Amino acid sequence: MKKTLEGENRWRLILEKLKSKFEKFIEKSFGLLDQNCKGFLTIDDMRTFLNSMELFPTSQEMEILYSRLDPYNEGIISLKDYARVIEN
């Protein structure tokens, strides 16, 4: 029984470390998009990034993407909303 508990504790520790690394990855990628260090993203930030990746989305595609990233129609994308979309 003791080995099982040790194994479960180790597994939880591994999951916590993975989650921490993934959260740091999300924060880092958000920071790359937020080149002016505003603390939020705009539709122009997203368009600039996607264009730099040679994706060139249409206006309609940008509206769809932005509606998913800005579900409350605030005009900005927070780190929290960005993370929610990236994680799903």
C-alpha positions as semicolon CSV with decimal commas, in nm:
position;residue;x (nm);y (nm);z (nm)
1;M;0,000;0,000;0,000
2;K;0,284;0,239;0,083
3;K;0,434;0,201;-0,266
4;T;0,099;0,293;-0,419
5;L;0,079;0,613;-0,216
6;E;0,437;0,702;-0,305
7;G;0,360;0,638;-0,671
8;E;0,048;0,853;-0,656
9;N;0,234;1,136;-0,484
10;R;0,510;1,119;-0,742
11;W;0,254;1,123;-1,023
12;R;0,088;1,434;-0,873
13;L;0,427;1,604;-0,849
14;I;0,498;1,524;-1,215
15;L;0,157;1,662;-1,319
16;E;0,213;1,980;-1,117
17;K;0,550;2,035;-1,285
18;L;0,401;1,978;-1,630
19;K;0,121;2,221;-1,558
20;S;0,370;2,481;-1,436
21;K;0,581;2,445;-1,751
22;F;0,272;2,467;-1,973
23;E;0,155;2,782;-1,793
24;K;0,499;2,937;-1,846
25;F;0,482;2,843;-2,215
26;I;0,144;3,014;-2,248
27;E;0,273;3,327;-2,072
28;K;0,582;3,331;-2,293
29;S;0,383;3,294;-2,616
30;F;0,141;3,566;-2,498
31;G;0,443;3,790;-2,436
32;L;0,569;3,730;-2,788
33;L;0,235;3,846;-2,926
34;D;0,222;4,145;-2,690
35;Q;0,528;4,312;-2,840
36;N;0,445;4,652;-2,685
37;C;0,411;4,500;-2,334
38;K;0,057;4,634;-2,287
39;G;-0,057;4,333;-2,087
40;F;-0,327;4,249;-2,339
41;L;-0,362;4,173;-2,709
42;T;-0,563;4,349;-2,978
43;I;-0,692;4,228;-3,311
44;D;-0,402;4,414;-3,474
45;D;-0,153;4,224;-3,256
46;M;-0,308;3,896;-3,369
47;R;-0,318;4,000;-3,735
48;T;0,047;4,114;-3,726
49;F;0,155;3,787;-3,569
50;L;-0,043;3,571;-3,812
51;N;0,087;3,772;-4,109
52;S;0,443;3,724;-3,983
53;M;0,371;3,350;-3,989
54;E;0,259;3,398;-4,352
55;L;-0,098;3,293;-4,271
56;F;-0,274;3,614;-4,395
57;P;-0,623;3,558;-4,249
58;T;-0,923;3,729;-4,408
59;S;-1,122;3,988;-4,214
60;Q;-1,395;3,730;-4,158
61;E;-1,143;3,477;-4,021
62;M;-1,002;3,743;-3,788
63;E;-1,350;3,824;-3,659
64;I;-1,412;3,456;-3,583
65;L;-1,075;3,417;-3,410
66;Y;-1,118;3,736;-3,214
67;S;-1,469;3,642;-3,101
68;R;-1,327;3,322;-2,953
69;L;-1,036;3,502;-2,787
70;D;-1,251;3,794;-2,665
71;P;-1,576;3,626;-2,556
72;Y;-1,701;3,931;-2,362
73;N;-1,640;4,168;-2,655
74;E;-1,413;4,391;-2,448
75;G;-1,192;4,483;-2,743
76;I;-0,887;4,321;-2,585
77;I;-0,757;3,970;-2,526
78;S;-0,640;3,905;-2,172
79;L;-0,382;3,646;-2,078
80;K;-0,662;3,451;-1,907
81;D;-0,876;3,439;-2,225
82;Y;-0,572;3,359;-2,440
83;A;-0,479;3,072;-2,207
84;R;-0,836;2,940;-2,207
85;V;-0,836;2,912;-2,588
86;I;-0,483;2,768;-2,610
87;E;-0,557;2,506;-2,344
88;N;-0,869;2,382;-2,521
